[in-house]
Amino acid sequence: MQVSLYTEKLLIPVLDRIQQSSTIYILTAFAMKSGVSLLKSALAEAAERGADIKLLTGDYLYVTQPDALNELASIHENIEVRLWRSSGISFHPKAYLFESEAQGHSIIGSSNLSKSALTNGVEWSVGILEHEEKLLFEEASRKFINLFQAENTIAVNLETAKRYEEEYIDFHQQHPDLARTWTKQEEQELMLPDEEKPDPDSMVMETEESYSVLAPRFAQIEALEQLHSTVEEGYKKAMVVMATGLGKTYLAGFFAQNFGKVLFIAHLEEILHQSAESFLKVMPNKTAGIYNGRQKNQDAELLFASIQTLSMKRHLEVFDPEEFDLIVVDEFHHAAAASYKKVLDYFKPSFLLGITATPDRADNRDVYALCEGNVAYKIDFLEAIQRTWLSPFHYYGVYDETDYSKLTWRGTQYDQEELIAAQLRTEQAAHIFQSWETYRKTRTLVFCSSIRQADFLSSYFADKGYRTVSLHSRQKQVNRKDAARALADGELDAIFVVDLFNEGVDIPTVDTLLFVRPTESLTIFTQQIGRGLRLHPDKDHCVIIDLIGNYRNADIKLSLFDTTTPTAKKEKVIQPVVPLSCNVDLDIQVINLLKELTKKRQPRREKLFSNYLMVKEVLGRRPSYLELHLYGEMSANEYKAEFKTLFSFLHWANELTANEQEVFLSHENWLREVERTGMNKSYKMIVLLAMLERGIDNWYKPITALEAAPFFHTYLTSKEYRKRIDFSDGQGKKLWDYDQEKVAGLIERMPMSKWSGSSDGLVRFSDGEFSFQIEPDNSAKKTLYLWTKEICEYRLHQYFKRREN
């Protein structure tokens, strides 16, 4: 090990290491354009040679310059850049981490990403060069990846940089004195509320209840049957959606018995050890190993890997892409994140299984696409309650008089200082305490917004004579596992938590849940509800006490409890229909509030536009039709219902260029025809896709059924589910074996003749030739071709997903 002190010109060793390293991680509290410019060329060259490059900077006090983010986003497409959304929480790390084949070099100190810090400024940094074991580098890399993949970071692209610039300008207009100070002195420590996010390494875990007889039970039996059928039908990927408490990990273990080498991926390291124990109970003769920042047991038959470690290029490439027969991804709703996509794109297993209780991510990306839309088995907590596999609940909606409309919304959450000021009031604590005493049972988890709220309420309840503790990332006096045990054993009345009990934690004896935070994410709310629904001999039902005010999502959260068939209007549920064993009791003020909020909800078109902008920011560009559906919280069908076609929406939203506007106005009827034509089968869109395969200049020109037949047959037989769902001749006879004449006859009889007869002249089938009656000029050809293809691909995706469900 070699230790160096850098007190000037840090740029020299940083550039030297960038040129030599295969892994480059840069973490700074803020970034200035001057600093990015110094590293830009070297980083671009490193990206070209395939280095794994990740940069994380922060928005704390809006010091980071918008131009710096734009520069970072434009260096190279293979460089990952993310922005830490601090919400006023102090964020001051500075680290430059490099790894080559033989060395790990960690430079940690005071230098941010600015010209002053990297050249002539007064900065001190310590560089540690390690060989062989590289313990410090491994630990620093693991901590970096935890920050880089945290929920409150966002990908930096041209769209998110644009939004940041608007916030930056707004902040500095409100704080001009701070802006002048930063111009002179690039960073100044200003003590705002010192809240912290929990360290994933310190999450509370409780060992699962053991099975008296180790065999599938309850939902596991049904899920295994469906998974085995899925394998027999030729699928390579599947997702199982099972409510918390039904044994997803054991299900994966039972399923894994049919495979050789297995990789289990999780985002919390504690889950790795818990899952390894579960798998070994199912398969005691197998070897199990952990692959994370501390252990590298890569040769085990059952390997349990941390996504934070596995997503690093140097660790990923330790494995052969075809090394694993089965890959299981725990909490699959996280798998749409870039780190998971990198890993899943690399490996080629015989089968991929995703398991989750909440398939819809907090950031609304659709993980169904990752398993090709194949949901082998699904059971939510309401159905599990109906089947007596989970505990019933009694829900009490308690009115919260806090006026959240006066609080600033920061994109994903309320302004932390304003929220804390509204929550830390004695009269508010008294109201919460009275509601809890009225409805509570014996063991309570209280979900709070912040560390200060958790401490404040815990002290208030303790002053009233109850045994309480607050658990969060800064709690040093209380051992969290001991606190969980004490609650389970009845030695505590309540634990006040901040983002610690969302996933991977089960205390079956918990019989009361108290929500004293606004619901910002319906996914997290669902996860937290699951903390109280595990069965236990001493629990006949779980009490849920929920403070409801005029915060965002308040008027749609109760739809989570509704057992009626989902509809487009389900978000307007006020009094949900719950399982017979459950109750919902709402204060009259809550009912009136929810009705009022429903009336005032964002107009439909504005909601669609807001959803579109969110997806655009995620991708950094205008989304395609299918991408809007996969990554948005609103179905693309809703755009069709409101605007007839997505491109009508884009025209309304001023998202089209001048040339695109001309194309839209000239060919709107054609676009609407492709959108609206009926699809009892997939055949029309497959013929259209076959025509599109001929290219921009020829796609709309005549084609015969014989010419379309080879593509048509290949498309339907290339995926087992397509063949099974849709390939017959109309009389039920399967056409799996290729016979060009028979397939051509089917094409003529069904899509070509039927589409021609229902298209108002836009589609023609005459003398054996099928064509579209459109003539785009040269300036419109490419755009119309691409738009038609977008609609076609979206409709095929939707058709097969609907039929499969």
C-alpha positions in Angstrom: 0.0 0.0 0.0 1.3 3.5 -0.9 -0.2 6.6 0.7 0.2 10.1 -0.8 -0.9 13.6 0.3 -2.0 15.9 -2.5 -2.1 19.6 -1.5 -2.1 21.1 -5.0 -2.7 20.3 -8.6 -4.8 17.2 -8.0 -5.6 17.3 -11.7 -2.3 15.7 -12.6 -2.8 12.4 -10.7 -6.5 12.3 -11.6 -5.8 12.6 -15.4 -3.0 10.0 -15.1 -5.4 7.5 -13.4 -8.2 8.2 -15.9 -5.8 7.2 -18.7 -4.8 4.0 -17.0 -8.0 2.7 -15.4 -10.8 0.3 -16.4 -13.1 1.5 -13.6 -13.5 5.3 -12.9 -15.9 6.5 -10.2 -16.1 10.2 -9.4 -18.2 11.5 -6.5 -18.4 15.2 -5.7 -20.7 17.5 -3.8 -21.0 19.8 -6.8 -19.7 20.2 -10.3 -18.6 23.3 -12.2 -18.3 23.6 -15.9 -14.6 24.6 -15.4 -13.9 21.3 -13.8 -15.8 19.2 -16.3 -13.9 20.8 -19.1 -10.6 19.7 -17.6 -11.6 16.0 -17.5 -13.9 15.9 -20.6 -11.4 14.7 -23.2 -9.7 12.1 -20.9 -13.1 10.7 -19.9 -14.3 10.4 -23.5 -11.1 8.5 -24.4 -11.6 6.2 -21.5 -15.2 5.6 -22.5 -14.1 4.7 -26.0 -11.8 2.0 -24.8 -14.6 0.5 -22.7 -13.9 1.8 -19.2 -16.7 1.6 -16.6 -17.3 5.3 -15.8 -19.8 6.7 -13.3 -20.1 10.2 -12.0 -22.3 11.4 -9.2 -22.7 15.0 -8.2 -25.3 16.8 -6.0 -27.9 19.6 -6.1 -27.3 20.7 -2.5 -27.9 24.5 -2.3 -27.9 24.5 -6.1 -24.1 25.1 -6.4 -23.7 22.7 -9.3 -23.9 24.7 -12.5 -26.5 23.7 -15.1 -23.8 24.0 -17.8 -21.7 21.5 -15.9 -24.6 18.9 -16.1 -25.1 19.6 -19.8 -21.4 19.1 -20.4 -21.3 15.8 -18.4 -24.4 14.5 -20.2 -22.8 15.1 -23.6 -19.3 13.6 -23.0 -20.1 10.0 -24.1 -23.2 7.8 -24.3 -21.4 5.0 -22.2 -20.7 7.3 -19.3 -23.3 7.2 -16.5 -24.0 10.5 -14.8 -26.5 10.9 -11.9 -27.6 13.8 -9.7 -28.2 13.4 -6.0 -31.4 15.2 -5.1 -30.6 16.4 -1.6 -33.9 18.1 -0.7 -31.9 20.4 1.5 -29.9 17.6 3.2 -26.2 18.3 3.6 -24.2 16.5 0.8 -20.5 17.0 0.8 -18.5 13.9 -0.4 -15.5 14.2 -2.6 -13.8 11.0 -3.9 -12.1 9.9 -7.1 -11.9 6.1 -7.4 -9.8 4.3 -10.0 -9.1 0.6 -10.7 -6.8 -1.0 -13.2 -6.1 -4.7 -13.5 -3.5 -4.8 -10.7 -4.3 -1.7 -8.6 -7.0 0.2 -6.8 -6.3 4.0 -6.3 -8.7 6.0 -4.0 -8.3 9.7 -3.8 -10.5 11.2 -1.0 -10.4 14.7 0.3 -11.8 18.2 -0.2 -11.7 18.6 -4.0 -14.9 19.1 -5.9 -15.2 19.0 -9.6 -14.1 22.6 -10.4 -11.0 24.1 -12.0 -10.0 25.8 -8.7 -10.2 22.6 -6.7 -8.3 20.5 -9.2 -5.5 23.1 -9.9 -4.5 26.0 -7.7 -7.1 26.0 -4.9 -6.1 25.2 -1.3 -7.3 21.6 -1.2 -6.1 18.5 0.7 -6.6 15.0 -0.5 -5.2 11.6 0.5 -4.4 9.1 -2.2 -4.1 5.4 -1.3 -2.7 3.0 -3.9 -3.5 -0.6 -3.1 -2.3 -3.9 -4.7 -3.8 -7.4 -4.5 -6.6 -7.1 -1.8 -7.6 -3.5 -2.4 -9.7 -3.4 0.7 -10.2 0.4 0.9 -11.0 0.6 -2.8 -13.6 -2.2 -2.5 -15.3 -0.6 0.5 -15.3 2.9 -1.1 -16.6 1.5 -4.4 -19.4 -0.3 -2.6 -20.4 2.9 -0.7 -20.3 4.8 -4.0 -22.6 2.4 -5.8 -25.0 2.6 -2.9 -25.2 6.3 -3.3 -25.2 6.2 -7.1 -28.2 3.8 -7.2 -30.1 5.4 -4.4 -33.8 6.2 -5.0 -33.2 9.9 -4.7 -30.7 10.1 -7.5 -31.8 10.8 -11.1 -30.1 10.2 -14.4 -28.5 13.3 -15.9 -29.6 13.9 -19.5 -30.5 16.9 -21.6 -34.1 16.8 -20.2 -33.3 16.5 -16.5 -30.5 19.1 -16.9 -33.1 21.4 -18.4 -35.4 20.9 -15.4 -32.5 21.4 -13.0 -31.6 24.7 -14.7 -35.1 26.0 -14.0 -34.9 25.0 -10.3 -31.4 26.6 -10.2 -32.6 29.9 -11.6 -35.6 29.9 -9.3 -33.4 29.2 -6.2 -30.8 31.9 -7.0 -33.5 34.5 -7.7 -34.8 33.8 -4.2 -31.3 33.7 -2.6 -29.2 36.3 -4.5 -26.8 36.8 -1.7 -25.9 33.1 -1.7 -25.4 33.3 -5.5 -22.8 36.1 -5.1 -21.0 34.2 -2.3 -20.7 31.1 -4.4 -19.4 33.0 -7.4 -16.4 34.1 -5.2 -16.0 30.9 -3.2 -17.5 27.9 -5.1 -18.8 26.3 -1.9 -19.8 27.4 1.5 -21.1 25.2 4.4 -24.6 26.4 5.3 -26.3 24.2 7.9 -29.8 23.3 6.8 -31.7 20.5 8.4 -29.3 17.6 8.8 -31.5 14.7 7.7 -30.0 11.5 6.3 -31.2 8.6 4.3 -30.8 5.2 5.9 -27.7 3.2 5.1 -28.8 0.1 3.3 -26.1 -1.8 5.3 -27.9 -1.2 8.5 -31.4 -2.3 7.6 -33.2 -4.3 10.2 -33.9 -8.0 9.2 -35.7 -10.7 11.0 -35.3 -14.4 10.3 -38.3 -15.9 8.6 -40.5 -18.3 10.4 -39.3 -21.8 9.7 -41.6 -24.4 8.0 -42.5 -27.3 10.1 -42.6 -29.4 6.9 -40.4 -28.0 4.2 -42.8 -28.1 1.2 -44.6 -25.5 -0.9 -47.7 -24.1 0.8 -50.5 -21.7 0.0 -49.8 -19.5 -3.0 -46.4 -21.2 -3.6 -48.2 -24.4 -4.8 -50.2 -22.5 -7.4 -47.2 -20.3 -8.4 -45.0 -23.4 -8.9 -47.5 -25.0 -11.1 -47.8 -21.9 -13.3 -44.0 -21.6 -13.5 -43.6 -25.2 -14.6 -46.2 -24.7 -17.3 -44.4 -21.5 -18.4 -41.1 -23.5 -18.8 -42.9 -26.2 -20.7 -44.4 -23.7 -23.1 -41.0 -22.4 -24.1 -40.8 -19.1 -22.2 -37.3 -18.0 -21.1 -38.5 -15.3 -18.7 -41.3 -14.8 -16.2 -42.3 -12.7 -13.3 -44.2 -13.8 -10.1 -46.1 -11.1 -8.2 -46.9 -12.2 -4.7 -48.0 -10.1 -1.8 -45.6 -9.7 1.1 -45.8 -12.5 3.5 -46.6 -15.3 1.1 -43.0 -16.7 0.8 -41.5 -15.4 -2.5 -38.0 -16.5 -1.5 -39.0 -20.0 -0.7 -41.0 -20.2 -3.9 -37.8 -19.3 -5.8 -35.9 -21.9 -3.9 -38.4 -24.6 -4.7 -38.4 -23.6 -8.4 -34.5 -23.5 -8.4 -34.4 -27.3 -7.6 -34.9 -27.9 -11.4 -31.8 -26.0 -12.4 -28.0 -26.4 -12.1 -26.1 -23.2 -11.2 -28.3 -20.4 -9.8 -27.7 -16.7 -9.4 -29.9 -14.8 -6.9 -29.7 -11.0 -7.2 -30.9 -8.6 -4.5 -30.4 -4.9 -3.8 -30.0 -5.2 0.0 -27.1 -7.3 1.2 -28.9 -8.6 4.3 -31.4 -10.2 1.9 -28.6 -12.2 0.4 -27.8 -14.0 3.6 -31.5 -14.5 4.5 -32.2 -15.9 1.0 -29.1 -18.2 1.1 -30.4 -19.7 4.3 -33.9 -20.3 2.7 -32.4 -21.9 -0.4 -30.2 -24.2 1.6 -33.2 -25.4 3.6 -34.8 -26.4 0.3 -31.5 -27.8 -1.2 -29.2 -28.8 1.7 -26.9 -30.7 -0.5 -26.0 -27.6 -2.6 -23.2 -25.2 -1.9 -24.1 -21.5 -1.4 -22.0 -18.4 -1.6 -22.2 -14.7 -1.3 -20.8 -12.2 -3.9 -20.7 -8.7 -2.5 -18.3 -6.0 -1.4 -16.8 -8.3 1.3 -17.1 -11.8 -0.1 -16.5 -13.3 -3.5 -17.6 -17.0 -3.5 -18.1 -17.1 -7.2 -17.8 -20.9 -7.6 -20.8 -21.8 -5.4 -23.7 -23.7 -7.0 -26.1 -21.2 -5.5 -24.7 -17.7 -5.7 -26.3 -14.7 -3.9 -25.0 -11.4 -5.3 -25.4 -7.8 -4.5 -26.5 -5.8 -7.5 -24.3 -2.9 -6.3 -21.2 -5.2 -6.7 -22.3 -7.2 -9.6 -23.2 -4.2 -11.8 -19.5 -3.1 -11.7 -17.9 -4.1 -15.0 -14.9 -5.7 -13.4 -17.1 -8.0 -11.3 -19.6 -8.7 -14.0 -17.0 -9.9 -16.4 -15.7 -12.4 -13.9 -18.6 -14.6 -15.0 -19.3 -16.2 -18.4 -22.5 -14.8 -19.8 -23.9 -18.4 -19.9 -22.6 -19.5 -16.5 -26.0 -19.6 -14.8 -28.9 -21.8 -15.6 -31.3 -19.8 -13.6 -31.2 -16.1 -12.5 -33.6 -15.0 -9.8 -34.1 -11.2 -9.3 -35.5 -10.3 -5.9 -37.8 -7.3 -5.6 -38.1 -7.3 -9.4 -39.7 -3.8 -9.4 -36.2 -2.4 -9.0 -35.0 -4.2 -12.2 -35.9 -1.4 -14.5 -32.9 0.6 -13.0 -29.8 1.0 -15.2 -27.7 -1.2 -12.9 -30.1 -4.2 -13.3 -30.4 -3.7 -17.0 -26.7 -3.8 -17.4 -26.5 -7.2 -15.6 -29.6 -8.7 -17.2 -28.3 -7.7 -20.7 -25.0 -9.4 -20.0 -26.2 -12.8 -18.8 -27.8 -15.4 -21.0 -29.5 -17.9 -18.5 -31.8 -20.7 -19.4 -34.5 -18.9 -17.4 -34.9 -15.6 -15.7 -37.4 -15.3 -12.8 -38.3 -12.0 -11.3 -40.1 -12.0 -7.9 -41.8 -9.0 -6.3 -44.8 -7.9 -4.3 -45.2 -4.5 -6.1 -44.5 -4.7 -9.9 -45.1 -1.0 -10.4 -42.0 1.0 -9.6 -42.1 4.2 -7.6 -40.7 6.0 -10.7 -43.4 4.3 -12.8 -41.2 2.3 -15.1 -42.9 -0.8 -16.4 -40.9 -3.9 -15.4 -43.3 -6.2 -17.4 -41.2 -5.5 -20.4 -38.1 -7.1 -18.7 -39.9 -10.5 -18.6 -41.5 -10.1 -22.0 -44.9 -9.4 -20.5 -45.0 -13.0 -19.0 -46.5 -12.8 -15.5 -46.7 -16.5 -14.6 -48.6 -15.9 -11.4 -50.0 -12.9 -9.6 -51.8 -12.5 -6.3 -52.1 -9.2 -4.5 -52.6 -8.7 -0.7 -56.4 -8.3 -1.1 -56.9 -11.7 -2.8 -54.5 -13.3 -0.3 -56.6 -11.9 2.6 -59.8 -13.2 0.9 -58.1 -16.7 0.8 -57.0 -16.3 4.5 -53.4 -16.4 3.6 -52.8 -12.9 5.1 -54.2 -11.1 8.0 -57.4 -9.0 7.6 -57.1 -5.3 8.3 -59.3 -2.6 9.9 -58.4 0.7 8.2 -59.1 4.1 9.9 -58.7 7.2 7.8 -58.1 10.0 10.2 -58.4 13.7 9.1 -55.2 15.7 9.1 -55.8 19.4 9.1 -52.3 20.3 7.8 -52.7 22.3 4.6 -50.2 20.6 2.3 -51.2 22.9 -0.6 -49.1 25.6 1.0 -46.0 23.5 0.9 -43.5 23.6 -2.0 -43.5 20.4 -4.1 -39.9 19.5 -5.2 -40.7 17.1 -8.0 -40.8 13.9 -5.9 -41.5 15.1 -2.4 -42.4 18.2 -0.4 -39.8 20.7 0.7 -38.3 19.1 3.8 -38.0 22.3 5.9 -41.5 23.3 5.2 -42.9 19.8 5.8 -40.9 19.5 9.1 -42.2 22.9 10.3 -45.8 21.7 9.6 -45.3 18.4 11.3 -43.4 19.3 14.4 -46.3 20.9 16.3 -47.5 19.9 19.7 -51.1 20.1 18.7 -50.4 17.8 15.7 -48.6 15.3 18.0 -51.5 15.4 20.4 -54.0 14.6 17.5 -51.8 11.7 16.3 -51.5 10.3 19.8 -55.2 10.5 20.5 -56.0 8.7 17.2 -53.5 6.0 18.0 -54.8 5.4 21.5 -58.4 5.2 20.2 -57.7 2.5 17.6 -54.4 0.8 18.4 -53.8 -2.8 19.4 -50.5 -4.0 21.0 -47.4 -3.6 18.7 -47.1 -0.6 16.4 -44.9 0.5 13.5 -45.1 4.2 12.9 -44.0 5.4 9.4 -42.5 8.9 9.5 -41.3 11.4 6.9 -38.0 12.5 8.6 -35.6 11.7 11.4 -36.7 14.8 13.3 -40.4 13.8 13.1 -39.6 10.3 14.3 -37.6 11.6 17.2 -40.2 14.2 18.0 -43.2 11.8 18.1 -41.3 9.1 19.8 -40.4 11.5 22.7 -44.0 12.7 22.8 -45.4 9.2 23.1 -42.8 8.3 25.7 -43.7 11.3 27.8 -47.3 9.9 27.8 -46.0 6.7 29.5 -45.4 4.4 26.5 -42.3 2.4 25.6 -41.1 3.7 22.3 -37.9 4.1 20.2 -37.1 5.9 16.9 -35.1 4.0 14.4 -33.2 5.7 11.6 -29.8 6.0 10.0 -28.5 8.3 12.8 -29.7 6.2 15.7 -26.6 5.0 17.5 -27.9 4.2 21.0 -30.4 1.5 20.0 -29.5 -1.8 18.3 -32.0 -2.2 15.6 -32.3 -5.9 15.7 -32.8 -5.7 19.4 -35.5 -3.1 18.9 -37.3 -5.4 16.4 -37.1 -8.3 18.8 -38.3 -6.1 21.7 -41.3 -5.1 19.7 -42.1 -8.7 18.7 -41.8 -9.8 22.4 -44.0 -7.0 23.6 -41.3 -5.1 25.4 -41.9 -2.0 23.2 -45.2 -0.4 22.3 -44.1 1.4 19.1 -41.2 1.8 16.8 -41.0 5.1 14.8 -39.2 4.4 11.6 -37.9 6.4 8.6 -37.7 4.3 5.4 -36.4 1.2 7.2 -39.2 -1.2 7.0 -40.3 -0.9 3.4 -38.7 -4.1 2.0 -37.2 -7.3 3.4 -38.4 -6.9 7.0 -41.2 -8.9 8.6 -42.3 -8.9 12.2 -45.4 -11.1 12.2 -46.6 -9.9 15.6 -47.0 -6.3 14.4 -50.7 -5.6 14.6 -50.9 -1.8 14.3 -49.6 0.4 11.5 -49.6 4.2 12.0 -49.0 6.5 9.0 -48.0 10.1 9.9 -46.5 11.0 6.5 -48.0 12.1 3.2 -48.2 9.3 0.7 -45.8 10.3 -2.0 -45.4 6.8 -3.6 -48.2 4.3 -3.8 -45.7 1.5 -4.3 -44.0 2.4 -0.9 -47.4 2.7 0.7 -48.3 -0.8 -0.5 -45.0 -2.2 0.8 -45.5 -0.6 4.2 -49.1 -2.0 4.4 -47.6 -5.4 4.0 -45.5 -5.0 7.2 -48.7 -5.7 9.2 -50.4 -8.4 7.3 -48.4 -11.5 8.1 -50.3 -14.2 9.9 -49.7 -14.8 13.6 -51.6 -16.9 16.2 -52.0 -13.9 18.4 -53.3 -11.6 15.7 -56.9 -11.7 14.3 -56.5 -8.5 12.3 -54.2 -5.6 11.7 -55.2 -2.0 12.5 -54.1 0.6 10.0 -54.3 4.2 11.2 -53.7 6.7 8.4 -53.6 10.5 8.7 -55.1 11.9 5.4 -54.8 15.5 4.4 -54.9 17.4 1.2 -51.5 16.0 0.0 -50.7 14.6 -3.4 -52.2 11.1 -4.1 -54.5 11.3 -1.1 -57.6 10.9 -3.3 -56.3 7.8 -5.1 -54.5 5.9 -2.3 -57.7 4.1 -1.2 -58.0 2.5 -4.6 -55.3 0.1 -3.3 -57.9 -1.5 -1.0 -60.6 -1.8 -3.6 -61.5 -5.4 -4.7 -63.7 -4.3 -7.6 -62.6 -4.8 -11.2 -60.1 -2.1 -12.2 -61.4 0.6 -14.5 -60.1 3.8 -15.9 -62.2 5.5 -13.2 -60.7 3.5 -10.3 -58.7 6.4 -9.1 -61.9 8.1 -8.0 -62.6 5.5 -5.3 -63.7 7.2 -2.1 -65.1 4.2 -0.1 -63.4 1.1 -1.4 -65.0 -2.4 -1.5 -62.8 -4.5 0.8 -62.7 -8.2 1.6 -65.5 -9.3 3.9 -63.1 -9.8 6.8 -61.8 -6.2 6.6 -63.3 -2.8 7.4 -62.7 0.8 6.2 -63.7 3.6 8.5 -63.2 7.2 7.3 -63.7 10.4 9.3 -66.5 12.5 7.7 -63.9 15.2 7.1 -61.8 12.7 5.2 -64.7 11.7 2.9 -65.5 15.4 2.2 -61.8 16.1 1.6 -61.4 13.2 -0.9 -64.5 14.2 -2.8 -63.2 17.8 -3.1 -59.7 16.6 -4.1 -61.2 14.4 -6.8 -63.1 17.4 -8.2 -60.0 19.5 -8.3 -57.7 16.9 -9.8 -55.4 18.0 -12.6 -57.4 18.2 -15.8 -57.0 15.0 -17.9 -54.9 16.6 -20.7 -52.6 18.2 -18.2 -52.1 14.9 -16.5 -51.2 13.3 -19.8 -48.8 16.1 -20.5 -47.2 15.8 -17.1 -46.8 12.0 -17.5 -45.3 12.5 -21.0 -42.7 15.0 -19.6 -41.8 12.6 -16.8 -41.0 9.9 -19.3 -39.2 12.3 -21.5 -36.9 13.3 -18.6 -36.2 9.6 -17.8 -35.1 8.9 -21.4 -33.5 12.3 -22.1 -35.5 12.5 -25.4 -39.0 12.3 -26.8 -40.3 8.7 -26.0 -41.6 6.4 -28.7 -45.2 5.2 -28.4 -44.2 1.9 -26.8 -41.7 3.7 -24.4 -44.4 6.1 -23.2 -46.5 3.1 -22.4 -43.7 1.0 -20.7 -42.2 3.8 -18.7 -45.2 6.0 -17.9 -47.7 5.8 -15.0 -50.5 6.3 -17.5 -51.3 3.8 -20.3 -50.7 5.0 -23.8 -54.3 4.0 -24.4 -55.3 7.0 -22.4 -53.6 9.3 -25.0 -55.5 7.4 -27.7 -58.8 7.9 -25.9 -58.3 11.6 -25.4 -56.5 12.5 -28.7 -57.4 9.6 -31.1 -53.6 9.2 -31.7 -50.4 9.9 -29.8 -49.3 12.2 -32.6 -52.4 14.4 -32.1 -51.3 14.8 -28.5 -47.8 15.7 -29.6 -49.2 18.3 -31.9 -51.4 19.7 -29.1 -48.4 19.8 -26.7 -46.2 21.7 -29.2 -43.7 18.8 -29.2 -43.5 18.5 -33.0 -41.0 20.3 -35.2 -42.2 22.5 -38.0 -41.7 19.7 -40.5 -43.4 17.2 -38.3 -46.4 19.4 -37.9 -46.8 19.5 -41.7 -46.6 15.7 -41.8 -49.1 15.3 -39.1 -51.7 17.7 -40.7 -51.3 16.1 -44.1 -51.5 12.5 -42.8 -53.6 12.7 -39.6 -56.3 10.4 -41.2 -53.8 7.7 -41.9 -52.4 7.8 -38.4 -55.9 7.6 -36.9 -56.7 4.6 -39.2 -53.7 2.6 -37.9 -54.7 3.5 -34.3 -58.4 2.7 -34.6 -58.6 -0.4 -36.8 -60.0 -3.4 -34.9 -57.7 -6.2 -33.8 -59.5 -9.4 -32.9 -56.2 -11.0 -33.9 -52.7 -9.6 -34.4 -52.8 -10.2 -38.2 -53.4 -6.7 -39.5 -50.4 -5.3 -37.6 -48.1 -8.2 -38.6 -48.9 -7.6 -42.3 -48.2 -3.9 -41.7 -44.9 -4.8 -40.0 -44.0 -7.0 -43.0 -44.6 -4.0 -45.3 -42.6 -1.7 -43.1 -39.6 -4.1 -43.4 -39.3 -3.0 -47.0 -38.1 0.4 -45.9 -38.9 4.1 -46.0 -39.5 4.4 -49.8 -41.6 1.2 -50.4 -43.5 0.3 -47.2 -46.9 1.6 -48.4 -46.7 0.2 -51.9 -48.6 -3.0 -53.0 -47.7 -6.4 -51.6 -49.2 -9.8 -52.2 -50.2 -12.4 -49.6 -47.6 -14.8 -50.9 -44.9 -12.1 -50.5 -46.1 -11.4 -46.9 -46.4 -15.0 -45.9 -42.7 -15.8 -44.9 -42.5 -12.8 -42.6 -46.0 -13.4 -41.2 -45.2 -17.1 -40.3 -41.8 -16.3 -38.9 -43.1 -13.6 -36.7 -45.8 -15.7 -35.1 -43.7 -18.8 -34.6 -40.5 -17.1 -33.3 -42.1 -16.6 -29.9 -44.0 -19.5 -28.2 -46.6 -17.2 -26.7 -47.4 -15.7 -30.1 -47.8 -19.1 -31.7 -50.0 -20.4 -28.9 -52.2 -17.4 -28.7 -52.9 -16.5 -32.3 -51.8 -18.8 -35.1 -54.8 -20.7 -36.5 -56.7 -20.6 -39.8 -59.9 -19.3 -38.4 -61.4 -22.7 -37.9 -59.1 -23.5 -35.0 -56.5 -25.4 -37.1 -53.0 -24.5 -36.2 -50.6 -23.4 -38.9 -47.4 -23.9 -37.1 -45.8 -26.0 -39.9 -45.0 -23.6 -42.7 -47.1 -24.0 -45.9 -46.8 -20.8 -47.9 -50.1 -21.4 -49.8 -52.1 -21.9 -46.6 -50.6 -19.0 -44.8 -51.1 -16.8 -47.9 -54.8 -17.9 -48.0 -55.2 -17.0 -44.4 -53.7 -13.5 -45.0 -55.9 -12.8 -47.9 -59.1 -14.0 -46.1 -58.5 -12.2 -42.9 -56.3 -9.1 -42.5 -56.2 -8.0 -46.1 -59.9 -8.3 -47.0 -61.2 -7.2 -43.7 -58.9 -4.2 -43.3 -59.7 -3.0 -46.8 -63.4 -3.1 -46.1 -63.3 -1.0 -43.0 -60.8 1.7 -43.8 -62.7 4.4 -45.7 -60.5 4.0 -48.7 -57.1 4.3 -47.1 -56.4 0.6 -47.3 -57.0 -1.3 -50.6 -57.0 -5.0 -51.6 -57.6 -5.5 -55.3 -56.5 -8.1 -57.8 -54.5 -9.9 -55.1 -52.5 -6.8 -54.2 -52.7 -5.1 -50.8 -51.6 -1.4 -50.4 -52.1 1.8 -48.6 -53.6 4.8 -50.5 -51.1 7.4 -49.3 -48.4 9.3 -51.2 -46.0 11.0 -48.8 -43.7 13.5 -50.4 -39.9 13.2 -49.9 -39.9 15.5 -46.9 -42.5 13.4 -45.1 -41.5 9.9 -46.0 -39.1 9.2 -43.1 -41.3 10.7 -40.5 -44.5 9.0 -41.6 -42.7 5.7 -41.8 -41.3 6.0 -38.3 -44.6 7.1 -36.8 -46.5 4.2 -38.5 -43.9 1.8 -37.1 -44.3 3.2 -33.6 -48.0 2.7 -33.7 -47.6 -0.8 -35.1 -45.1 -2.0 -32.5 -47.1 -0.5 -29.7 -50.4 -2.2 -30.8 -48.7 -5.6 -31.2 -47.2 -5.3 -27.7 -50.5 -4.3 -26.2 -52.4 -7.0 -28.1 -50.3 -9.9 -26.9 -50.0 -8.6 -23.4 -53.8 -8.3 -23.2 -54.4 -11.7 -24.6 -51.8 -13.3 -22.4 -53.4 -11.8 -19.3 
